[in-house]
Structures are given as structure tokens and as C-alpha cells.
Amino acid sequence: MPYPETYQKVLDADLIVRPLVPEDVPDVLDIERQGYSHPWSESVFLDCFKDNYRLWGACHGGKLTAYAVVAYMVDEAHLLNICVHPRARGEGVGRYLLRHVLATAAHEGMAQLLLEVRDSNHAAIALYQNEGFHEIGQRPGYYPSASGREDARVLMLALGQ
């Protein structure tokens, strides 16, 4: 089955996914601040460099274009943050990185992957649903927003079964 055109661009590009290191945090913060109205702080990212976390960076031409932060708890992976640089959106980089996160979590024995997504983030919801995630709940007022708080949808994908 042929890949969609945008995903094929990713496969043809010199995109690599590698573990992030603390020295990547300035570049991560740059993407984070361009991608979110309420970005994580440097200390939050630095606190994620622990044994039960996986931090991944997607690099194009040696430059970080996307990242993902995943926490492992017993047999469950929790995607805490994934963001693509605005210039790389719509090119399949996010899907590629998400698939890497899923494959790695399954390979490392995780039974499922959970995530929260803003109720208003229709593009991300469509991506996750297209990748097989289904909604298992909601978290009222989970995210800060310009007008107060915004609800989150909780999505889940079973891995490996």
C-alpha cells in the first residue's frame, strides 16, 4: 500500500529519530514556545531525563524539528508532550515520530499508550484517531487557555496484542 504523499516526503528526507539529551533542551524550548500558548518550562523538560522516561527528537539535516516526551509506568506508556516545529507541520513528521514512539513502547513491553489532547486540537485528534487511538474519557479543565481552562480528551491505543 503506497504511503500518502506527505508521509512519503518524510521517508525520502534525511529525517532521523534519536534520543534527546539535556543539551537539546534549548532547541526543544524553541519549538515548544512556537507550538504552545502555555509552554513547558526548562525545568520541566530537564526533570524528564529519568530512567522511566523516553525523550525523542526528530532531526532533519541535523536540526531538531520535532520532539516527544513519554513516561513509562509499569506496562503503560503516557505520551506527555509531542510538538512539531511550525515550519515542518503537515509534512508527516509528527506521524513519523508518533509511530516511532508507539513501536519503541511496544518493543519495550508497554501494553498501551495513553495521551491527553486539547478538545480544540482537531488536527491532533484526527491524527491520533487515524493511527488507531480511541477516546476513553475526558479531563475537564485540564489545560490552561487564554479564556481560563480547556477540557482534554483522553485517548488510548493498545500495543502489541
Secondary structure as UniProt FT lines:
FT   HELIX           5..12
FT   TURN            13..14
FT   STRAND          15..19
FT   HELIX           22..24
FT   HELIX           25..35
FT   HELIX           42..47
FT   TURN            51..52
FT   STRAND          53..60
FT   TURN            61..62
FT   STRAND          63..73
FT   TURN            74..75
FT   STRAND          76..84
FT   HELIX           86..88
FT   TURN            89..92
FT   HELIX           93..107
FT   TURN            108..109
FT   STRAND          112..118
FT   TURN            119..120
FT   HELIX           122..130
FT   TURN            131..132
FT   STRAND          134..145
FT   TURN            146..147
FT   STRAND          148..158
//
